[in-house]
Amino acid sequence: MQKLLLILLIICISVLSVFGCKPDNAATNAGTEQHQISAKVFAEITDDENRKVTLAKKPERVIVMVPSVLNYVDAVGGSVVGRPSSSKFIEIPASMQNVEDVGHVSNINIEKVVGLKPDLIFINAQLYRKFGKMLDENHISAIVLQPKSYEETKKAIATVGRVYGKTKEADLKLKEMDSRVNAILSKVPENHDKRIVILHASVSTVTVELETSIAGGIAKKLGLINVSAGIPAIHGRPEKAPYSMESLVEQDPDIIFITTLGAKEKIEKRLQADVKNNPAYGALKAARNKRVYALPETLFMLAPGLRYPEAMEMMAKDAFPESFK
């Protein structure tokens, strides 16, 4: 009898050690229930508009309206059922050449988008403000991605990896980019004081780019001092500020970078009229030392995405030629 009681006591102790002595109360049940609910959710994403998007299951029919995101999807091995039209500014990955075209990014055919019956769309903020209500009415999830800075680019790649269940592939791509960026930064001289300005010329006007622009963000990453920092932005264009030759002469930067977007001949005429024909321009340090560089629009006006290290290296070579021989 005593032997039987001893065996039962050992069994009880074993059960308690495994399951514990927690009471079966509401708090315990609530925790279990929450765990079960969470287990049914494939992913919860906070997008670039700070919207929380919950995906109940892995998306199977994805449409991409943000050109740079196409390359993120391709990089992690994902697929899409719709994408924007190709153009000289938009690179369509080979794996997506035969995918349904839903129109140019500035003229998306939303009826065609809805007709493709997507369960998820990657979209930019401007298009979401335009089409968000229609997408909601058709029960189509949307994730807003609008990466400009390097940090935003990395976040976007990580988000795409999560959506496709390809986090390992996304992590590998991020490590590869970090390695290239760090290699560039390691060549930048310490404690340098290079002062720059970034002029943006269009057919109609010349402005200066702030740190919130793509080129401005890359310059900041390189530690370049943007003499336009602190100038109030143009209303509705947070990345640009008014141009002033008087201010440029006063600041007298070491380097002038120029970004353009549009018809080259007309833009050059605008630059000549507003900048280069001004007698004060020739007296600028950057002009005298021939430190005026044009930045390609495909890398500095459109989000460079996976080509961010390439854009950074290009600006770094212009700013520090002695370090990148």
C-alpha positions as CSV (number, residue, x, y, z in Angstrom):
1,M,0.0,0.0,0.0
2,Q,2.8,2.4,1.0
3,K,4.6,1.5,-2.3
4,L,1.4,2.4,-4.3
5,L,1.1,5.8,-2.4
6,L,4.7,6.6,-3.2
7,I,4.2,5.9,-6.9
8,L,1.1,8.1,-6.9
9,L,3.0,10.9,-5.2
10,I,5.8,10.7,-7.7
11,I,3.3,10.9,-10.6
12,C,1.6,14.0,-9.0
13,I,4.9,15.8,-8.6
14,S,5.8,15.0,-12.2
15,V,2.5,16.5,-13.5
16,L,2.9,19.6,-11.4
17,S,6.5,20.1,-12.7
18,V,5.3,20.0,-16.3
19,F,2.0,22.0,-16.1
20,G,2.6,24.1,-13.0
21,C,0.1,25.0,-10.4
22,K,-1.5,27.9,-12.2
23,P,-5.2,28.4,-11.4
24,D,-7.7,28.1,-14.2
25,N,-8.7,31.7,-14.1
26,A,-9.9,34.3,-16.7
27,A,-6.4,35.8,-17.1
28,T,-4.9,32.4,-18.1
29,N,-7.7,31.7,-20.5
30,A,-7.4,35.1,-22.0
31,G,-3.7,34.6,-22.7
32,T,-4.4,31.2,-24.4
33,E,-7.2,32.7,-26.5
34,Q,-5.0,35.6,-27.6
35,H,-2.3,33.2,-28.6
36,Q,-4.8,31.2,-30.7
37,I,-6.0,34.4,-32.4
38,S,-2.4,35.5,-33.2
39,A,-1.6,32.1,-34.6
40,K,-4.3,32.7,-37.2
41,V,-2.8,35.9,-38.5
42,F,-0.1,35.5,-41.2
43,A,1.4,39.0,-40.7
44,E,0.8,42.4,-39.2
45,I,2.4,45.3,-41.0
46,T,2.8,48.9,-40.2
47,D,3.2,50.8,-43.5
48,D,4.7,54.1,-44.4
49,E,1.5,55.9,-43.6
50,N,1.6,54.4,-40.1
51,R,-1.4,52.2,-41.0
52,K,-1.6,48.8,-39.4
53,V,-2.4,46.2,-42.0
54,T,-3.4,42.7,-40.8
55,L,-3.0,39.8,-43.3
56,A,-5.0,36.8,-42.3
57,K,-3.1,34.6,-44.8
58,K,-0.2,34.7,-47.1
59,P,-1.2,36.8,-50.2
60,E,-1.5,34.9,-53.4
61,R,-2.4,37.6,-55.9
62,V,-0.3,40.7,-55.4
63,I,-0.2,43.9,-57.5
64,V,2.6,46.4,-57.3
65,M,2.1,50.0,-58.1
66,V,5.4,51.3,-56.7
67,P,8.1,50.7,-59.4
68,S,11.1,50.3,-57.0
69,V,9.1,47.6,-55.1
70,L,9.0,45.4,-58.1
71,N,12.8,44.8,-57.7
72,Y,12.3,44.1,-54.0
73,V,9.7,41.4,-54.8
74,D,12.0,40.0,-57.5
75,A,14.9,40.0,-55.1
76,V,13.1,37.8,-52.5
77,G,11.7,35.4,-55.1
78,G,8.1,36.7,-55.1
79,S,5.6,37.1,-57.9
80,V,2.9,39.6,-58.9
81,V,-0.2,39.5,-61.1
82,G,-0.1,43.2,-62.0
83,R,2.6,45.9,-62.4
84,P,3.0,49.4,-63.8
85,S,3.9,50.1,-67.4
86,S,7.6,50.1,-68.3
87,S,9.3,53.4,-69.2
88,K,12.8,54.8,-69.4
89,F,12.6,55.5,-65.7
90,I,11.0,52.2,-64.6
91,E,13.0,49.0,-64.7
92,I,10.8,45.9,-65.0
93,P,12.5,42.7,-63.8
94,A,12.8,39.9,-66.4
95,S,10.6,37.7,-64.3
96,M,7.7,40.2,-64.6
97,Q,8.0,41.2,-68.2
98,N,4.9,39.2,-69.2
99,V,2.8,40.2,-66.1
100,E,-0.4,42.2,-66.7
101,D,0.2,45.9,-67.2
102,V,-2.1,48.1,-65.1
103,G,-1.1,51.4,-66.6
104,H,1.6,54.1,-66.0
105,V,2.1,55.1,-62.4
106,S,0.6,58.5,-63.2
107,N,-2.4,56.9,-64.9
108,I,-3.3,53.6,-63.2
109,N,-6.3,51.7,-64.6
110,I,-8.0,51.0,-61.3
111,E,-10.8,49.1,-63.0
112,K,-8.3,46.7,-64.4
113,V,-6.6,46.5,-61.0
114,V,-9.8,45.5,-59.3
115,G,-10.6,43.0,-62.2
116,L,-7.4,41.1,-61.5
117,K,-8.9,40.2,-58.1
118,P,-5.8,40.9,-56.0
119,D,-5.7,40.1,-52.3
120,L,-2.9,42.7,-51.7
121,I,-1.6,45.8,-53.4
122,F,1.7,47.7,-52.8
123,I,0.9,51.3,-53.4
124,N,2.3,54.8,-52.8
125,A,0.7,57.5,-50.6
126,Q,-0.6,59.6,-53.5
127,L,-2.3,56.6,-55.2
128,Y,-3.7,55.4,-51.9
129,R,-5.3,58.8,-51.2
130,K,-6.8,58.5,-54.7
131,F,-7.9,54.8,-54.8
132,G,-8.0,53.8,-51.1
133,K,-11.8,54.0,-50.7
134,M,-12.4,51.9,-53.8
135,L,-9.9,49.3,-52.6
136,D,-11.6,49.2,-49.2
137,E,-15.0,48.7,-50.9
138,N,-13.6,45.8,-52.8
139,H,-12.0,44.3,-49.7
140,I,-8.5,44.6,-51.2
141,S,-5.7,45.1,-48.7
142,A,-3.2,47.8,-49.4
143,I,0.3,48.5,-48.0
144,V,1.7,52.0,-48.6
145,L,5.4,52.0,-49.3
146,Q,7.2,55.2,-50.2
147,P,10.9,54.6,-49.5
148,K,13.4,57.5,-50.1
149,S,16.1,57.2,-47.4
150,Y,18.3,54.2,-46.9
151,E,16.5,53.3,-43.7
152,E,13.1,53.5,-45.4
153,T,14.4,51.3,-48.3
154,K,15.6,48.7,-45.8
155,K,12.3,48.7,-44.0
156,A,10.4,48.3,-47.4
157,I,12.5,45.3,-48.4
158,A,11.9,43.7,-44.9
159,T,8.2,44.3,-45.3
160,V,8.1,42.6,-48.8
161,G,10.0,39.7,-47.3
162,R,7.4,39.3,-44.5
163,V,4.5,39.5,-47.0
164,Y,5.9,36.8,-49.2
165,G,7.1,34.6,-46.3
166,K,10.6,35.2,-47.5
167,T,12.3,36.8,-44.5
168,K,15.6,34.9,-45.0
169,E,15.9,36.1,-48.5
170,A,15.1,39.6,-47.5
171,D,17.7,39.5,-44.7
172,L,20.4,38.3,-47.1
173,K,19.6,41.2,-49.5
174,L,19.8,43.6,-46.6
175,K,23.1,42.3,-45.4
176,E,24.5,42.5,-48.9
177,M,23.4,46.2,-49.2
178,D,24.7,47.0,-45.7
179,S,28.1,45.5,-46.6
180,R,28.3,47.7,-49.8
181,V,27.2,50.8,-48.0
182,N,29.6,50.3,-45.1
183,A,32.4,49.7,-47.6
184,I,31.7,53.1,-49.2
185,L,31.4,54.9,-45.8
186,S,34.7,53.4,-44.7
187,K,36.5,55.3,-47.5
188,V,34.9,58.7,-46.6
189,P,37.5,60.8,-44.8
190,E,36.8,61.4,-41.1
191,N,36.0,64.9,-39.8
192,H,35.7,66.3,-43.3
193,D,33.8,69.6,-43.7
194,K,32.7,69.4,-47.4
195,R,29.9,71.9,-48.0
196,I,27.4,71.2,-50.8
197,V,24.3,72.5,-52.5
198,I,21.9,70.4,-54.6
199,L,20.2,72.4,-57.3
200,H,17.1,70.9,-59.0
201,A,16.3,72.2,-62.4
202,S,13.1,71.6,-64.2
203,V,11.7,73.2,-67.4
204,S,9.9,75.9,-65.4
205,T,12.1,76.6,-62.4
206,V,15.3,76.0,-60.3
207,T,15.1,75.0,-56.7
208,V,17.4,73.6,-54.0
209,E,17.0,70.1,-52.5
210,L,16.8,69.6,-48.7
211,E,17.8,66.6,-46.7
212,T,14.4,65.1,-47.1
213,S,15.0,64.5,-50.9
214,I,16.7,61.4,-52.2
215,A,19.9,63.2,-53.1
216,G,19.8,65.2,-49.9
217,G,19.4,62.0,-47.8
218,I,22.4,60.4,-49.5
219,A,24.5,63.5,-49.0
220,K,23.6,63.4,-45.3
221,K,24.5,59.8,-45.1
222,L,28.0,60.7,-46.4
223,G,28.3,63.5,-43.9
224,L,28.2,66.2,-46.5
225,I,27.0,69.6,-45.2
226,N,24.0,70.8,-47.2
227,V,24.1,74.6,-47.1
228,S,20.4,74.7,-47.8
229,A,19.5,72.9,-44.5
230,G,17.1,75.0,-42.5
231,I,15.6,76.9,-45.4
232,P,11.8,76.7,-45.2
233,A,10.4,74.2,-47.8
234,I,8.1,75.1,-50.6
235,H,4.5,74.5,-49.6
236,G,3.4,71.0,-50.7
237,R,7.0,70.1,-51.7
238,P,8.8,69.2,-48.4
239,E,12.0,68.1,-50.1
240,K,12.6,71.4,-52.0
241,A,13.2,75.1,-51.1
242,P,13.4,78.3,-53.2
243,Y,16.6,79.0,-55.0
244,S,18.5,82.2,-54.5
245,M,21.8,83.2,-56.2
246,E,22.4,85.7,-53.4
247,S,22.1,83.0,-50.8
248,L,24.3,80.7,-52.9
249,V,27.0,83.3,-53.2
250,E,26.9,83.9,-49.4
251,Q,27.2,80.2,-48.6
252,D,29.7,79.5,-51.4
253,P,29.7,75.7,-51.2
254,D,32.6,73.5,-52.2
255,I,30.5,71.3,-54.5
256,I,27.4,71.9,-56.5
257,F,25.2,68.8,-57.4
258,I,22.5,69.2,-60.0
259,T,19.4,67.0,-60.4
260,T,17.0,67.2,-63.4
261,L,13.8,65.6,-64.5
262,G,12.4,66.2,-68.0
263,A,13.4,67.5,-71.4
264,K,17.2,68.0,-71.3
265,E,17.5,70.8,-73.8
266,K,14.8,72.9,-72.1
267,I,16.2,72.2,-68.7
268,E,19.7,73.3,-69.8
269,K,18.2,76.6,-71.1
270,R,16.6,77.1,-67.7
271,L,19.9,76.5,-65.9
272,Q,21.7,78.9,-68.2
273,A,19.1,81.6,-67.7
274,D,18.7,81.2,-63.9
275,V,22.2,80.1,-62.8
276,K,25.1,79.9,-65.2
277,N,24.6,83.2,-67.0
278,N,24.6,85.1,-63.7
279,P,28.0,86.8,-63.4
280,A,28.1,85.7,-59.7
281,Y,28.1,82.0,-60.7
282,G,31.6,82.1,-62.1
283,A,32.9,83.5,-58.8
284,L,31.6,80.6,-56.8
285,K,34.2,78.2,-55.4
286,A,32.6,75.2,-56.9
287,A,32.4,76.7,-60.4
288,R,36.0,78.0,-60.2
289,N,37.3,74.5,-59.1
290,K,35.0,72.7,-61.6
291,R,33.3,70.8,-58.8
292,V,29.8,70.9,-60.4
293,Y,28.3,67.5,-61.0
294,A,25.1,66.3,-62.7
295,L,23.3,63.4,-60.9
296,P,21.3,60.9,-63.0
297,E,17.6,61.1,-62.5
298,T,17.2,57.3,-62.4
299,L,19.2,57.2,-59.2
300,F,18.5,60.5,-57.6
301,M,15.0,61.6,-58.7
302,L,13.3,58.2,-58.5
303,A,13.9,56.0,-55.4
304,P,17.1,54.0,-56.2
305,G,15.9,51.0,-54.2
306,L,18.3,48.1,-54.5
307,R,20.7,50.5,-56.3
308,Y,21.0,52.7,-53.3
309,P,24.7,51.7,-52.8
310,E,25.4,52.6,-56.4
311,A,23.9,56.0,-56.0
312,M,25.8,56.6,-52.8
313,E,29.1,55.5,-54.4
314,M,28.5,57.9,-57.3
315,M,28.0,60.9,-55.0
316,A,30.9,59.8,-52.8
317,K,33.3,59.6,-55.8
318,D,32.3,63.1,-56.9
319,A,32.8,64.5,-53.3
320,F,35.9,62.6,-52.4
321,P,37.7,61.6,-55.7
322,E,41.0,61.2,-53.8
323,S,39.5,58.4,-51.7
324,F,37.9,56.4,-54.6
325,K,40.7,56.1,-57.1
